[in-house]
Amino acid sequence: SQTIHQWPATLVQPVGSPLSLECTVEGTSNPNLYWYRQAAGRGLQLLFYSVGIGQISSEVPQNLSASRPQDRQFILSSKKLLLSDSGFYLCACDRGRGNTEAFFGQGTRLTVV
Amino acid sequence: GIQVEQSPPDLILQEGANSTLRCNFSDSVNNLQWFHQNPWGQLINLFYIPSGTKQNGRLSATTVATERYSLLYISSSQTTDSGVYFCAVREYSTLTFGKGTMLLVSP
């Protein structure tokens, strides 16, 4: 089964600084990849998903962007962080062929100060 | 888009008790998953269950797709069962999550 690596586990960044969170996947090829954010209050919000290299769909307009430079690499970025970007960011993948089970990485807890 | 509602929002149990968590969804779905979020935030896959019934140890789940709901049963609860339980449904390309049920199992 696939393994999802996400780093860093925790991050404290000042307002206005850039952000780069990386997610890599092992054990599968051509996966669908996802970035979710969980703010205080428990709900998970889908931010971006990708069905292939260079293909990014954004679910909500925001201060963040995503890129997929390689088949099993998904990057979440920001040029200038806002306080409201604080939260728990989770990368997920599925095998991308029909109705398949999704798996999540361990997450990055981002605090913008 | 599809709506996912989970109930109850919070649940407190004594160790050894049984519980049922419910997930209702507003439209037909291609699949449904149950997750447990542990205290460190990691989402642990419990069940991938678009329909039917599955069991894994003390946990079992049933999805009745035609009636648009799924149930997660926890029997003989343990303190390690504490955390948030999420239901997520896939309509097309993406998973939509409910807001979760926060479970606290006390010794």
Chai-1 contact restraints between the chains, C-beta under 6 A:
chainA,res_idxA,chainB,res_idxB,connection_type,confidence,min_distance_angstrom,max_distance_angstrom,comment,restraint_id
A,R42,B,V84,contact,1.0,0.0,6.0,A-B,restraint_1
A,R42,B,K99,contact,1.0,0.0,6.0,A-B,restraint_2
A,R42,B,G100,contact,1.0,0.0,6.0,A-B,restraint_3
A,G43,B,K99,contact,1.0,0.0,6.0,A-B,restraint_4
A,L44,B,F97,contact,1.0,0.0,6.0,A-B,restraint_5
A,L46,B,T94,contact,1.0,0.0,6.0,A-B,restraint_6
A,Y49,B,T94,contact,1.0,0.0,6.0,A-B,restraint_7
A,F88,B,G41,contact,1.0,0.0,6.0,A-B,restraint_8
A,N99,B,N30,contact,1.0,0.0,6.0,A-B,restraint_9
A,N99,B,N31,contact,1.0,0.0,6.0,A-B,restraint_10
A,E101,B,Y48,contact,1.0,0.0,6.0,A-B,restraint_11
A,A102,B,L95,contact,1.0,0.0,6.0,A-B,restraint_12
A,F104,B,L43,contact,1.0,0.0,6.0,A-B,restraint_13
A,Q106,B,Q42,contact,1.0,0.0,6.0,A-B,restraint_14
A,G107,B,G41,contact,1.0,0.0,6.0,A-B,restraint_15
